[in-house]
Amino acid sequence: MLYYAIVSEDVPNSLSLRQQARPAHIARLQELKDQGRLFMAGPNPAIDSADPGEAGFTGSMVVAEFDSLEDAQAWADADPYIEAGVYAKSTVKPFKKVLP
């Protein structure tokens, strides 16, 4: 297995869409974590704050292990945020962890 980085960009004003789809989105990430495959995951605040409030988020990044680029892309394509219209696009690339 290799790590893959999934970098997603939100549509403008995505906060309400995010809030609606978040439980299903988090459940999928929890599955990866439970399988020991999740390296890290989190959103990009729209402002310089850990809690951006109504400003919301501009995207997300997930780094996790998959068997192939195709498997990582398929997982990314099935994200509930895609179906809910949160993400304008997602890019999936192999990721090599060097440090720490």
KOLZATOR-55032 format. One record per residue (C-alpha): residue number from 1; x, y, z. Coordinates in Angstrom, 2 decimals, always signed. Layout:
! KOLZATOR-55032
<fimar><num>NUM</num><px>X</px><py>Y</py><pz>Z</pz></fimar>
...
***
This chain:
! KOLZATOR-55032
<fimar><num>1</num><px>+0.00</px><py>+0.00</py><pz>+0.00</pz></fimar>
<fimar><num>2</num><px>+1.01</px><py>+3.57</py><pz>-0.65</pz></fimar>
<fimar><num>3</num><px>-0.24</px><py>+6.86</py><pz>+0.75</pz></fimar>
<fimar><num>4</num><px>-2.35</px><py>+9.11</py><pz>-1.47</pz></fimar>
<fimar><num>5</num><px>-3.19</px><py>+12.76</py><pz>-0.92</pz></fimar>
<fimar><num>6</num><px>-6.73</px><py>+13.78</py><pz>-1.75</pz></fimar>
<fimar><num>7</num><px>-6.95</px><py>+17.56</py><pz>-2.02</pz></fimar>
<fimar><num>8</num><px>-10.46</px><py>+18.92</py><pz>-2.51</pz></fimar>
<fimar><num>9</num><px>-11.70</px><py>+22.43</py><pz>-3.19</pz></fimar>
<fimar><num>10</num><px>-15.10</px><py>+23.61</py><pz>-2.00</pz></fimar>
<fimar><num>11</num><px>-17.65</px><py>+25.51</py><pz>-4.01</pz></fimar>
<fimar><num>12</num><px>-18.25</px><py>+29.06</py><pz>-2.71</pz></fimar>
<fimar><num>13</num><px>-20.43</px><py>+29.31</py><pz>+0.40</pz></fimar>
<fimar><num>14</num><px>-20.26</px><py>+25.58</py><pz>+1.11</pz></fimar>
<fimar><num>15</num><px>-20.79</px><py>+25.69</py><pz>+4.88</pz></fimar>
<fimar><num>16</num><px>-24.46</px><py>+24.65</py><pz>+4.99</pz></fimar>
<fimar><num>17</num><px>-23.83</px><py>+21.86</py><pz>+2.47</pz></fimar>
<fimar><num>18</num><px>-20.86</px><py>+20.69</py><pz>+4.56</pz></fimar>
<fimar><num>19</num><px>-22.90</px><py>+20.64</py><pz>+7.74</pz></fimar>
<fimar><num>20</num><px>-25.60</px><py>+18.48</py><pz>+6.14</pz></fimar>
<fimar><num>21</num><px>-23.20</px><py>+15.89</py><pz>+4.69</pz></fimar>
<fimar><num>22</num><px>-20.58</px><py>+15.95</py><pz>+7.49</pz></fimar>
<fimar><num>23</num><px>-21.79</px><py>+12.89</py><pz>+9.48</pz></fimar>
<fimar><num>24</num><px>-21.52</px><py>+10.62</py><pz>+6.42</pz></fimar>
<fimar><num>25</num><px>-18.19</px><py>+12.19</py><pz>+5.41</pz></fimar>
<fimar><num>26</num><px>-16.73</px><py>+11.66</py><pz>+8.90</pz></fimar>
<fimar><num>27</num><px>-18.04</px><py>+8.08</py><pz>+9.05</pz></fimar>
<fimar><num>28</num><px>-16.00</px><py>+7.17</py><pz>+5.95</pz></fimar>
<fimar><num>29</num><px>-12.89</px><py>+8.74</py><pz>+7.44</pz></fimar>
<fimar><num>30</num><px>-13.48</px><py>+6.85</py><pz>+10.69</pz></fimar>
<fimar><num>31</num><px>-13.56</px><py>+3.60</py><pz>+8.68</pz></fimar>
<fimar><num>32</num><px>-10.12</px><py>+4.39</py><pz>+7.25</pz></fimar>
<fimar><num>33</num><px>-8.87</px><py>+5.23</py><pz>+10.75</pz></fimar>
<fimar><num>34</num><px>-10.28</px><py>+1.99</py><pz>+12.19</pz></fimar>
<fimar><num>35</num><px>-8.47</px><py>+0.08</py><pz>+9.41</pz></fimar>
<fimar><num>36</num><px>-5.20</px><py>+1.83</py><pz>+10.29</pz></fimar>
<fimar><num>37</num><px>-5.03</px><py>+3.48</py><pz>+6.86</pz></fimar>
<fimar><num>38</num><px>-5.67</px><py>+7.15</py><pz>+7.71</pz></fimar>
<fimar><num>39</num><px>-2.58</px><py>+9.32</py><pz>+8.11</pz></fimar>
<fimar><num>40</num><px>-4.42</px><py>+12.64</py><pz>+8.46</pz></fimar>
<fimar><num>41</num><px>-7.54</px><py>+14.48</py><pz>+7.41</pz></fimar>
<fimar><num>42</num><px>-8.97</px><py>+17.93</py><pz>+7.87</pz></fimar>
<fimar><num>43</num><px>-10.48</px><py>+21.03</py><pz>+6.30</pz></fimar>
<fimar><num>44</num><px>-8.96</px><py>+24.33</py><pz>+5.20</pz></fimar>
<fimar><num>45</num><px>-10.55</px><py>+27.21</py><pz>+7.15</pz></fimar>
<fimar><num>46</num><px>-11.56</px><py>+30.13</py><pz>+4.92</pz></fimar>
<fimar><num>47</num><px>-9.93</px><py>+32.56</py><pz>+7.36</pz></fimar>
<fimar><num>48</num><px>-6.81</px><py>+32.42</py><pz>+9.52</pz></fimar>
<fimar><num>49</num><px>-8.54</px><py>+30.69</py><pz>+12.43</pz></fimar>
<fimar><num>50</num><px>-8.98</px><py>+27.13</py><pz>+13.69</pz></fimar>
<fimar><num>51</num><px>-12.69</px><py>+27.91</py><pz>+14.11</pz></fimar>
<fimar><num>52</num><px>-13.75</px><py>+30.02</py><pz>+11.12</pz></fimar>
<fimar><num>53</num><px>-17.41</px><py>+30.14</py><pz>+12.15</pz></fimar>
<fimar><num>54</num><px>-19.67</px><py>+31.44</py><pz>+9.38</pz></fimar>
<fimar><num>55</num><px>-16.65</px><py>+31.99</py><pz>+7.08</pz></fimar>
<fimar><num>56</num><px>-16.57</px><py>+28.22</py><pz>+6.64</pz></fimar>
<fimar><num>57</num><px>-13.99</px><py>+26.28</py><pz>+4.71</pz></fimar>
<fimar><num>58</num><px>-12.38</px><py>+26.36</py><pz>+1.28</pz></fimar>
<fimar><num>59</num><px>-11.50</px><py>+22.68</py><pz>+0.95</pz></fimar>
<fimar><num>60</num><px>-10.06</px><py>+19.60</py><pz>+2.63</pz></fimar>
<fimar><num>61</num><px>-7.11</px><py>+17.25</py><pz>+2.57</pz></fimar>
<fimar><num>62</num><px>-7.03</px><py>+13.54</py><pz>+3.30</pz></fimar>
<fimar><num>63</num><px>-3.86</px><py>+11.45</py><pz>+3.29</pz></fimar>
<fimar><num>64</num><px>-4.54</px><py>+7.73</py><pz>+3.53</pz></fimar>
<fimar><num>65</num><px>-3.26</px><py>+4.37</py><pz>+2.32</pz></fimar>
<fimar><num>66</num><px>-4.82</px><py>+2.69</py><pz>-0.70</pz></fimar>
<fimar><num>67</num><px>-3.78</px><py>-0.24</py><pz>-2.90</pz></fimar>
<fimar><num>68</num><px>-3.56</px><py>+1.94</py><pz>-6.02</pz></fimar>
<fimar><num>69</num><px>-4.20</px><py>+5.37</py><pz>-7.46</pz></fimar>
<fimar><num>70</num><px>-7.38</px><py>+3.97</py><pz>-8.99</pz></fimar>
<fimar><num>71</num><px>-8.61</px><py>+2.80</py><pz>-5.58</pz></fimar>
<fimar><num>72</num><px>-7.81</px><py>+6.17</py><pz>-4.02</pz></fimar>
<fimar><num>73</num><px>-9.62</px><py>+7.98</py><pz>-6.84</pz></fimar>
<fimar><num>74</num><px>-12.67</px><py>+5.72</py><pz>-6.50</pz></fimar>
<fimar><num>75</num><px>-12.76</px><py>+6.37</py><pz>-2.74</pz></fimar>
<fimar><num>76</num><px>-12.48</px><py>+10.13</py><pz>-3.32</pz></fimar>
<fimar><num>77</num><px>-15.19</px><py>+10.07</py><pz>-5.99</pz></fimar>
<fimar><num>78</num><px>-17.60</px><py>+8.39</py><pz>-3.55</pz></fimar>
<fimar><num>79</num><px>-17.18</px><py>+11.07</py><pz>-0.85</pz></fimar>
<fimar><num>80</num><px>-20.55</px><py>+12.30</py><pz>+0.48</pz></fimar>
<fimar><num>81</num><px>-19.29</px><py>+15.86</py><pz>+0.01</pz></fimar>
<fimar><num>82</num><px>-19.23</px><py>+15.21</py><pz>-3.77</pz></fimar>
<fimar><num>83</num><px>-22.85</px><py>+14.05</py><pz>-3.81</pz></fimar>
<fimar><num>84</num><px>-23.87</px><py>+16.98</py><pz>-1.58</pz></fimar>
<fimar><num>85</num><px>-22.21</px><py>+19.49</py><pz>-3.91</pz></fimar>
<fimar><num>86</num><px>-19.59</px><py>+20.66</py><pz>-1.38</pz></fimar>
<fimar><num>87</num><px>-16.56</px><py>+19.95</py><pz>-3.55</pz></fimar>
<fimar><num>88</num><px>-15.99</px><py>+21.70</py><pz>-6.86</pz></fimar>
<fimar><num>89</num><px>-13.08</px><py>+19.35</py><pz>-7.57</pz></fimar>
<fimar><num>90</num><px>-10.77</px><py>+16.81</py><pz>-5.99</pz></fimar>
<fimar><num>91</num><px>-7.22</px><py>+15.91</py><pz>-6.98</pz></fimar>
<fimar><num>92</num><px>-5.69</px><py>+12.58</py><pz>-6.01</pz></fimar>
<fimar><num>93</num><px>-1.91</px><py>+12.06</py><pz>-6.09</pz></fimar>
<fimar><num>94</num><px>+0.54</px><py>+9.54</py><pz>-4.65</pz></fimar>
<fimar><num>95</num><px>+2.11</px><py>+10.83</py><pz>-1.42</pz></fimar>
<fimar><num>96</num><px>+5.47</px><py>+9.78</py><pz>+0.03</pz></fimar>
<fimar><num>97</num><px>+5.84</px><py>+10.45</py><pz>+3.74</pz></fimar>
<fimar><num>98</num><px>+9.42</px><py>+11.49</py><pz>+4.51</pz></fimar>
<fimar><num>99</num><px>+9.25</px><py>+13.37</py><pz>+7.84</pz></fimar>
<fimar><num>100</num><px>+8.68</px><py>+13.01</py><pz>+10.72</pz></fimar>
***
